[in-house]
Amino acid sequence: MDEQLRLLKVIVVKGKRLVIRDFKSSDPYVVVKLGNQTAKTRVIHCSLNPVWNEELNFTLTEPSGLLNLEVFDKDFLKADDKMGSSYLSLQPLMSASRLRDILKVSSASGETTLRKVTPDSENCLASESSISCVNGEMVQNVWLRLLGVESGELQLTIKFITSSN
């Protein structure tokens, strides 16, 4: 049987309007979880609008699932403070990938938009997002609302890559 390597690249681009958890600012970092896999970004000191541009890689073993994110404020003398959480269903990305295969969209096509995703109960989207095939990779750019806090959003770029072994 044809074994496929399924990789999910999560690029944590930036945050905006994050909440203050220290005296005047925060030292945010993001923890990303997919199933039993966890990865985190570096800490950005004294910023409520941090820019990480950090790529975190996950192997997809389940057909789809939820990508869970938590933002924390790094503290040195006590436990880190929670700055909100968010989630994104990977189902639309997986179905767009199947559509790409059915339509036989090639990597030579440049960029082809295959699906739009609107904010609903399956995600924390702050605005509509599109899923495109870019040079053979499935790409979704999203802005996610942070839950459980007064304000805050995260910008992510999700890339779904399949390759035969």
mmCIF file of the C-alpha atoms, coordinates in Angstrom:
data_MODEL
# 
_entry.id   MODEL 
# 
loop_
_atom_site.group_PDB 
_atom_site.id 
_atom_site.type_symbol 
_atom_site.label_atom_id 
_atom_site.label_alt_id 
_atom_site.label_comp_id 
_atom_site.label_asym_id 
_atom_site.label_entity_id 
_atom_site.label_seq_id 
_atom_site.pdbx_PDB_ins_code 
_atom_site.Cartn_x 
_atom_site.Cartn_y 
_atom_site.Cartn_z 
_atom_site.occupancy 
_atom_site.B_iso_or_equiv 
_atom_site.pdbx_formal_charge 
_atom_site.auth_seq_id 
_atom_site.auth_comp_id 
_atom_site.auth_asym_id 
_atom_site.auth_atom_id 
_atom_site.pdbx_PDB_model_num 
ATOM 1   C CA . MET A 1 1   ? 0.000   0.000  0.000   1.00 0.00 ? 1   MET A CA 1 
ATOM 2   C CA . ASP A 1 2   ? 1.145   3.533  -0.738  1.00 0.00 ? 2   ASP A CA 1 
ATOM 3   C CA . GLU A 1 3   ? 2.421   5.110  2.498   1.00 0.00 ? 3   GLU A CA 1 
ATOM 4   C CA . GLN A 1 4   ? 2.069   8.858  2.660   1.00 0.00 ? 4   GLN A CA 1 
ATOM 5   C CA . LEU A 1 5   ? 3.873   11.188 4.993   1.00 0.00 ? 5   LEU A CA 1 
ATOM 6   C CA . ARG A 1 6   ? 1.415   13.817 6.176   1.00 0.00 ? 6   ARG A CA 1 
ATOM 7   C CA . LEU A 1 7   ? 3.007   16.893 7.680   1.00 0.00 ? 7   LEU A CA 1 
ATOM 8   C CA . LEU A 1 8   ? 1.289   19.907 9.199   1.00 0.00 ? 8   LEU A CA 1 
ATOM 9   C CA . LYS A 1 9   ? 3.388   23.058 9.405   1.00 0.00 ? 9   LYS A CA 1 
ATOM 10  C CA . VAL A 1 10  ? 1.965   25.689 11.735  1.00 0.00 ? 10  VAL A CA 1 
ATOM 11  C CA . ILE A 1 11  ? 3.608   29.072 11.320  1.00 0.00 ? 11  ILE A CA 1 
ATOM 12  C CA . VAL A 1 12  ? 2.755   31.260 14.299  1.00 0.00 ? 12  VAL A CA 1 
ATOM 13  C CA . VAL A 1 13  ? 3.087   34.636 12.576  1.00 0.00 ? 13  VAL A CA 1 
ATOM 14  C CA . LYS A 1 14  ? 2.062   37.212 15.167  1.00 0.00 ? 14  LYS A CA 1 
ATOM 15  C CA . GLY A 1 15  ? -0.359  38.287 17.834  1.00 0.00 ? 15  GLY A CA 1 
ATOM 16  C CA . LYS A 1 16  ? -2.269  41.527 18.192  1.00 0.00 ? 16  LYS A CA 1 
ATOM 17  C CA . ARG A 1 17  ? -3.987  43.311 21.067  1.00 0.00 ? 17  ARG A CA 1 
ATOM 18  C CA . LEU A 1 18  ? -2.918  40.663 23.582  1.00 0.00 ? 18  LEU A CA 1 
ATOM 19  C CA . VAL A 1 19  ? -3.869  41.252 27.215  1.00 0.00 ? 19  VAL A CA 1 
ATOM 20  C CA . ILE A 1 20  ? -1.572  42.777 29.836  1.00 0.00 ? 20  ILE A CA 1 
ATOM 21  C CA . ARG A 1 21  ? -0.459  40.206 32.412  1.00 0.00 ? 21  ARG A CA 1 
ATOM 22  C CA . ASP A 1 22  ? 2.557   42.019 33.896  1.00 0.00 ? 22  ASP A CA 1 
ATOM 23  C CA . PHE A 1 23  ? 2.734   45.614 35.119  1.00 0.00 ? 23  PHE A CA 1 
ATOM 24  C CA . LYS A 1 24  ? 2.408   47.343 31.720  1.00 0.00 ? 24  LYS A CA 1 
ATOM 25  C CA . SER A 1 25  ? 2.923   44.591 29.161  1.00 0.00 ? 25  SER A CA 1 
ATOM 26  C CA . SER A 1 26  ? 3.351   40.813 28.775  1.00 0.00 ? 26  SER A CA 1 
ATOM 27  C CA . ASP A 1 27  ? 6.009   38.309 27.706  1.00 0.00 ? 27  ASP A CA 1 
ATOM 28  C CA . PRO A 1 28  ? 3.921   36.048 25.433  1.00 0.00 ? 28  PRO A CA 1 
ATOM 29  C CA . TYR A 1 29  ? 4.582   32.639 23.953  1.00 0.00 ? 29  TYR A CA 1 
ATOM 30  C CA . VAL A 1 30  ? 2.242   30.183 22.234  1.00 0.00 ? 30  VAL A CA 1 
ATOM 31  C CA . VAL A 1 31  ? 1.750   26.472 22.954  1.00 0.00 ? 31  VAL A CA 1 
ATOM 32  C CA . VAL A 1 32  ? 0.302   24.520 20.002  1.00 0.00 ? 32  VAL A CA 1 
ATOM 33  C CA . LYS A 1 33  ? -1.181  21.035 20.464  1.00 0.00 ? 33  LYS A CA 1 
ATOM 34  C CA . LEU A 1 34  ? -2.306  18.496 17.892  1.00 0.00 ? 34  LEU A CA 1 
ATOM 35  C CA . GLY A 1 35  ? -3.413  15.185 19.402  1.00 0.00 ? 35  GLY A CA 1 
ATOM 36  C CA . ASN A 1 36  ? -0.572  14.080 21.695  1.00 0.00 ? 36  ASN A CA 1 
ATOM 37  C CA . GLN A 1 37  ? 2.008   16.357 20.014  1.00 0.00 ? 37  GLN A CA 1 
ATOM 38  C CA . THR A 1 38  ? 2.947   19.693 21.576  1.00 0.00 ? 38  THR A CA 1 
ATOM 39  C CA . ALA A 1 39  ? 5.262   22.486 20.437  1.00 0.00 ? 39  ALA A CA 1 
ATOM 40  C CA . LYS A 1 40  ? 5.811   26.054 21.594  1.00 0.00 ? 40  LYS A CA 1 
ATOM 41  C CA . THR A 1 41  ? 7.208   29.308 20.305  1.00 0.00 ? 41  THR A CA 1 
ATOM 42  C CA . ARG A 1 42  ? 9.936   31.362 21.898  1.00 0.00 ? 42  ARG A CA 1 
ATOM 43  C CA . VAL A 1 43  ? 9.048   34.097 24.384  1.00 0.00 ? 43  VAL A CA 1 
ATOM 44  C CA . ILE A 1 44  ? 8.736   37.656 23.022  1.00 0.00 ? 44  ILE A CA 1 
ATOM 45  C CA . HIS A 1 45  ? 9.545   40.061 25.865  1.00 0.00 ? 45  HIS A CA 1 
ATOM 46  C CA . CYS A 1 46  ? 7.454   43.161 26.675  1.00 0.00 ? 46  CYS A CA 1 
ATOM 47  C CA . SER A 1 47  ? 4.992   42.983 23.771  1.00 0.00 ? 47  SER A CA 1 
ATOM 48  C CA . LEU A 1 48  ? 1.225   42.991 23.326  1.00 0.00 ? 48  LEU A CA 1 
ATOM 49  C CA . ASN A 1 49  ? 1.682   42.732 19.522  1.00 0.00 ? 49  ASN A CA 1 
ATOM 50  C CA . PRO A 1 50  ? 4.439   40.092 19.254  1.00 0.00 ? 50  PRO A CA 1 
ATOM 51  C CA . VAL A 1 51  ? 5.893   38.823 15.974  1.00 0.00 ? 51  VAL A CA 1 
ATOM 52  C CA . TRP A 1 52  ? 7.146   35.233 16.128  1.00 0.00 ? 52  TRP A CA 1 
ATOM 53  C CA . ASN A 1 53  ? 7.265   34.045 12.475  1.00 0.00 ? 53  ASN A CA 1 
ATOM 54  C CA . GLU A 1 54  ? 8.037   30.649 13.951  1.00 0.00 ? 54  GLU A CA 1 
ATOM 55  C CA . GLU A 1 55  ? 7.348   27.306 12.231  1.00 0.00 ? 55  GLU A CA 1 
ATOM 56  C CA . LEU A 1 56  ? 6.174   24.352 14.335  1.00 0.00 ? 56  LEU A CA 1 
ATOM 57  C CA . ASN A 1 57  ? 5.884   20.932 12.665  1.00 0.00 ? 57  ASN A CA 1 
ATOM 58  C CA . PHE A 1 58  ? 3.454   18.106 13.421  1.00 0.00 ? 58  PHE A CA 1 
ATOM 59  C CA . THR A 1 59  ? 2.962   14.669 11.891  1.00 0.00 ? 59  THR A CA 1 
ATOM 60  C CA . LEU A 1 60  ? -0.669  13.953 11.047  1.00 0.00 ? 60  LEU A CA 1 
ATOM 61  C CA . THR A 1 61  ? -1.629  10.469 12.124  1.00 0.00 ? 61  THR A CA 1 
ATOM 62  C CA . GLU A 1 62  ? -5.395  10.964 12.454  1.00 0.00 ? 62  GLU A CA 1 
ATOM 63  C CA . PRO A 1 63  ? -7.587  11.930 9.486   1.00 0.00 ? 63  PRO A CA 1 
ATOM 64  C CA . SER A 1 64  ? -8.244  15.331 11.014  1.00 0.00 ? 64  SER A CA 1 
ATOM 65  C CA . GLY A 1 65  ? -8.706  16.976 14.333  1.00 0.00 ? 65  GLY A CA 1 
ATOM 66  C CA . LEU A 1 66  ? -8.483  20.169 16.265  1.00 0.00 ? 66  LEU A CA 1 
ATOM 67  C CA . LEU A 1 67  ? -5.436  22.354 16.441  1.00 0.00 ? 67  LEU A CA 1 
ATOM 68  C CA . ASN A 1 68  ? -5.412  23.821 19.969  1.00 0.00 ? 68  ASN A CA 1 
ATOM 69  C CA . LEU A 1 69  ? -3.478  26.929 20.933  1.00 0.00 ? 69  LEU A CA 1 
ATOM 70  C CA . GLU A 1 70  ? -2.808  28.570 24.269  1.00 0.00 ? 70  GLU A CA 1 
ATOM 71  C CA . VAL A 1 71  ? -1.019  31.867 24.842  1.00 0.00 ? 71  VAL A CA 1 
ATOM 72  C CA . PHE A 1 72  ? 0.915   32.399 28.082  1.00 0.00 ? 72  PHE A CA 1 
ATOM 73  C CA . ASP A 1 73  ? 2.814   35.224 29.733  1.00 0.00 ? 73  ASP A CA 1 
ATOM 74  C CA . LYS A 1 74  ? 6.259   34.039 30.846  1.00 0.00 ? 74  LYS A CA 1 
ATOM 75  C CA . ASP A 1 75  ? 6.901   34.761 34.520  1.00 0.00 ? 75  ASP A CA 1 
ATOM 76  C CA . PHE A 1 76  ? 10.132  34.104 36.339  1.00 0.00 ? 76  PHE A CA 1 
ATOM 77  C CA . LEU A 1 77  ? 9.131   33.857 40.008  1.00 0.00 ? 77  LEU A CA 1 
ATOM 78  C CA . LYS A 1 78  ? 5.661   32.320 39.673  1.00 0.00 ? 78  LYS A CA 1 
ATOM 79  C CA . ALA A 1 79  ? 3.556   30.190 37.327  1.00 0.00 ? 79  ALA A CA 1 
ATOM 80  C CA . ASP A 1 80  ? 3.059   31.544 33.803  1.00 0.00 ? 80  ASP A CA 1 
ATOM 81  C CA . ASP A 1 81  ? -0.205  33.476 33.336  1.00 0.00 ? 81  ASP A CA 1 
ATOM 82  C CA . LYS A 1 82  ? -2.752  32.358 30.762  1.00 0.00 ? 82  LYS A CA 1 
ATOM 83  C CA . MET A 1 83  ? -3.427  34.962 28.047  1.00 0.00 ? 83  MET A CA 1 
ATOM 84  C CA . GLY A 1 84  ? -6.180  33.091 26.191  1.00 0.00 ? 84  GLY A CA 1 
ATOM 85  C CA . SER A 1 85  ? -6.765  30.008 24.084  1.00 0.00 ? 85  SER A CA 1 
ATOM 86  C CA . SER A 1 86  ? -8.038  29.227 20.619  1.00 0.00 ? 86  SER A CA 1 
ATOM 87  C CA . TYR A 1 87  ? -8.734  26.300 18.313  1.00 0.00 ? 87  TYR A CA 1 
ATOM 88  C CA . LEU A 1 88  ? -9.104  25.525 14.635  1.00 0.00 ? 88  LEU A CA 1 
ATOM 89  C CA . SER A 1 89  ? -10.715 22.513 12.987  1.00 0.00 ? 89  SER A CA 1 
ATOM 90  C CA . LEU A 1 90  ? -8.431  20.906 10.409  1.00 0.00 ? 90  LEU A CA 1 
ATOM 91  C CA . GLN A 1 91  ? -11.385 19.293 8.608   1.00 0.00 ? 91  GLN A CA 1 
ATOM 92  C CA . PRO A 1 92  ? -11.789 22.091 6.003   1.00 0.00 ? 92  PRO A CA 1 
ATOM 93  C CA . LEU A 1 93  ? -8.072  21.850 5.162   1.00 0.00 ? 93  LEU A CA 1 
ATOM 94  C CA . MET A 1 94  ? -8.305  18.053 4.741   1.00 0.00 ? 94  MET A CA 1 
ATOM 95  C CA . SER A 1 95  ? -11.416 18.271 2.544   1.00 0.00 ? 95  SER A CA 1 
ATOM 96  C CA . ALA A 1 96  ? -9.744  20.950 0.385   1.00 0.00 ? 96  ALA A CA 1 
ATOM 97  C CA . SER A 1 97  ? -6.767  18.600 0.023   1.00 0.00 ? 97  SER A CA 1 
ATOM 98  C CA . ARG A 1 98  ? -9.068  15.825 -1.206  1.00 0.00 ? 98  ARG A CA 1 
ATOM 99  C CA . LEU A 1 99  ? -10.700 18.297 -3.614  1.00 0.00 ? 99  LEU A CA 1 
ATOM 100 C CA . ARG A 1 100 ? -7.243  19.223 -4.943  1.00 0.00 ? 100 ARG A CA 1 
ATOM 101 C CA . ASP A 1 101 ? -6.569  15.525 -5.637  1.00 0.00 ? 101 ASP A CA 1 
ATOM 102 C CA . ILE A 1 102 ? -9.967  15.013 -7.322  1.00 0.00 ? 102 ILE A CA 1 
ATOM 103 C CA . LEU A 1 103 ? -9.539  18.100 -9.511  1.00 0.00 ? 103 LEU A CA 1 
ATOM 104 C CA . LYS A 1 104 ? -5.899  17.174 -10.161 1.00 0.00 ? 104 LYS A CA 1 
ATOM 105 C CA . VAL A 1 105 ? -4.634  20.669 -9.361  1.00 0.00 ? 105 VAL A CA 1 
ATOM 106 C CA . SER A 1 106 ? -0.934  20.571 -10.167 1.00 0.00 ? 106 SER A CA 1 
ATOM 107 C CA . SER A 1 107 ? 1.938   22.354 -8.472  1.00 0.00 ? 107 SER A CA 1 
ATOM 108 C CA . ALA A 1 108 ? 2.576   24.071 -11.809 1.00 0.00 ? 108 ALA A CA 1 
ATOM 109 C CA . SER A 1 109 ? -0.727  25.938 -11.408 1.00 0.00 ? 109 SER A CA 1 
ATOM 110 C CA . GLY A 1 110 ? 0.838   28.462 -9.030  1.00 0.00 ? 110 GLY A CA 1 
ATOM 111 C CA . GLU A 1 111 ? -1.910  29.381 -6.546  1.00 0.00 ? 111 GLU A CA 1 
ATOM 112 C CA . THR A 1 112 ? -5.472  28.039 -6.728  1.00 0.00 ? 112 THR A CA 1 
ATOM 113 C CA . THR A 1 113 ? -8.088  28.886 -4.079  1.00 0.00 ? 113 THR A CA 1 
ATOM 114 C CA . LEU A 1 114 ? -10.113 25.763 -3.283  1.00 0.00 ? 114 LEU A CA 1 
ATOM 115 C CA . ARG A 1 115 ? -12.267 26.705 -0.308  1.00 0.00 ? 115 ARG A CA 1 
ATOM 116 C CA . LYS A 1 116 ? -13.431 29.561 1.924   1.00 0.00 ? 116 LYS A CA 1 
ATOM 117 C CA . VAL A 1 117 ? -13.940 29.015 5.653   1.00 0.00 ? 117 VAL A CA 1 
ATOM 118 C CA . THR A 1 118 ? -16.197 31.301 7.668   1.00 0.00 ? 118 THR A CA 1 
ATOM 119 C CA . PRO A 1 119 ? -16.179 31.829 11.438  1.00 0.00 ? 119 PRO A CA 1 
ATOM 120 C CA . ASP A 1 120 ? -18.421 29.312 13.250  1.00 0.00 ? 120 ASP A CA 1 
ATOM 121 C CA . SER A 1 121 ? -18.547 26.996 16.293  1.00 0.00 ? 121 SER A CA 1 
ATOM 122 C CA . GLU A 1 122 ? -15.909 24.682 14.731  1.00 0.00 ? 122 GLU A CA 1 
ATOM 123 C CA . ASN A 1 123 ? -13.221 27.352 14.860  1.00 0.00 ? 123 ASN A CA 1 
ATOM 124 C CA . CYS A 1 124 ? -12.201 30.639 16.456  1.00 0.00 ? 124 CYS A CA 1 
ATOM 125 C CA . LEU A 1 125 ? -11.776 32.495 13.182  1.00 0.00 ? 125 LEU A CA 1 
ATOM 126 C CA . ALA A 1 126 ? -11.851 36.280 13.552  1.00 0.00 ? 126 ALA A CA 1 
ATOM 127 C CA . SER A 1 127 ? -12.609 36.653 9.837   1.00 0.00 ? 127 SER A CA 1 
ATOM 128 C CA . GLU A 1 128 ? -13.157 34.551 6.704   1.00 0.00 ? 128 GLU A CA 1 
ATOM 129 C CA . SER A 1 129 ? -10.190 32.445 5.646   1.00 0.00 ? 129 SER A CA 1 
ATOM 130 C CA . SER A 1 130 ? -9.316  30.862 2.319   1.00 0.00 ? 130 SER A CA 1 
ATOM 131 C CA . ILE A 1 131 ? -7.575  27.575 1.655   1.00 0.00 ? 131 ILE A CA 1 
ATOM 132 C CA . SER A 1 132 ? -5.372  27.498 -1.436  1.00 0.00 ? 132 SER A CA 1 
ATOM 133 C CA . CYS A 1 133 ? -3.080  25.107 -3.206  1.00 0.00 ? 133 CYS A CA 1 
ATOM 134 C CA . VAL A 1 134 ? 0.240   26.945 -3.504  1.00 0.00 ? 134 VAL A CA 1 
ATOM 135 C CA . ASN A 1 135 ? 2.975   25.106 -5.412  1.00 0.00 ? 135 ASN A CA 1 
ATOM 136 C CA . GLY A 1 136 ? 1.501   21.739 -4.420  1.00 0.00 ? 136 GLY A CA 1 
ATOM 137 C CA . GLU A 1 137 ? 1.022   22.582 -0.718  1.00 0.00 ? 137 GLU A CA 1 
ATOM 138 C CA . MET A 1 138 ? -2.338  23.226 0.920   1.00 0.00 ? 138 MET A CA 1 
ATOM 139 C CA . VAL A 1 139 ? -2.125  26.629 2.664   1.00 0.00 ? 139 VAL A CA 1 
ATOM 140 C CA . GLN A 1 140 ? -4.570  28.365 4.997   1.00 0.00 ? 140 GLN A CA 1 
ATOM 141 C CA . ASN A 1 141 ? -3.949  31.821 6.463   1.00 0.00 ? 141 ASN A CA 1 
ATOM 142 C CA . VAL A 1 142 ? -6.043  32.552 9.544   1.00 0.00 ? 142 VAL A CA 1 
ATOM 143 C CA . TRP A 1 143 ? -6.651  35.118 12.248  1.00 0.00 ? 143 TRP A CA 1 
ATOM 144 C CA . LEU A 1 144 ? -7.937  33.397 15.398  1.00 0.00 ? 144 LEU A CA 1 
ATOM 145 C CA . ARG A 1 145 ? -9.756  35.085 18.299  1.00 0.00 ? 145 ARG A CA 1 
ATOM 146 C CA . LEU A 1 146 ? -8.461  34.285 21.746  1.00 0.00 ? 146 LEU A CA 1 
ATOM 147 C CA . LEU A 1 147 ? -11.109 32.938 24.123  1.00 0.00 ? 147 LEU A CA 1 
ATOM 148 C CA . GLY A 1 148 ? -11.423 33.627 27.839  1.00 0.00 ? 148 GLY A CA 1 
ATOM 149 C CA . VAL A 1 149 ? -9.804  37.079 27.681  1.00 0.00 ? 149 VAL A CA 1 
ATOM 150 C CA . GLU A 1 150 ? -10.862 40.647 26.948  1.00 0.00 ? 150 GLU A CA 1 
ATOM 151 C CA . SER A 1 151 ? -8.931  40.891 23.672  1.00 0.00 ? 151 SER A CA 1 
ATOM 152 C CA . GLY A 1 152 ? -6.342  39.245 21.491  1.00 0.00 ? 152 GLY A CA 1 
ATOM 153 C CA . GLU A 1 153 ? -5.884  37.515 18.147  1.00 0.00 ? 153 GLU A CA 1 
ATOM 154 C CA . LEU A 1 154 ? -3.266  35.219 16.628  1.00 0.00 ? 154 LEU A CA 1 
ATOM 155 C CA . GLN A 1 155 ? -2.260  35.081 12.971  1.00 0.00 ? 155 GLN A CA 1 
ATOM 156 C CA . LEU A 1 156 ? -1.265  31.636 11.694  1.00 0.00 ? 156 LEU A CA 1 
ATOM 157 C CA . THR A 1 157 ? -0.315  30.118 8.374   1.00 0.00 ? 157 THR A CA 1 
ATOM 158 C CA . ILE A 1 158 ? -1.160  26.406 8.212   1.00 0.00 ? 158 ILE A CA 1 
ATOM 159 C CA . LYS A 1 159 ? 0.497   24.250 5.562   1.00 0.00 ? 159 LYS A CA 1 
ATOM 160 C CA . PHE A 1 160 ? -0.589  20.674 4.905   1.00 0.00 ? 160 PHE A CA 1 
ATOM 161 C CA . ILE A 1 161 ? 1.954   18.630 2.986   1.00 0.00 ? 161 ILE A CA 1 
ATOM 162 C CA . THR A 1 162 ? 1.632   15.061 1.725   1.00 0.00 ? 162 THR A CA 1 
ATOM 163 C CA . SER A 1 163 ? 4.434   13.132 0.119   1.00 0.00 ? 163 SER A CA 1 
ATOM 164 C CA . SER A 1 164 ? 4.788   9.475  -0.823  1.00 0.00 ? 164 SER A CA 1 
ATOM 165 C CA . ASN A 1 165 ? 7.486   7.446  0.925   1.00 0.00 ? 165 ASN A CA 1 
# 
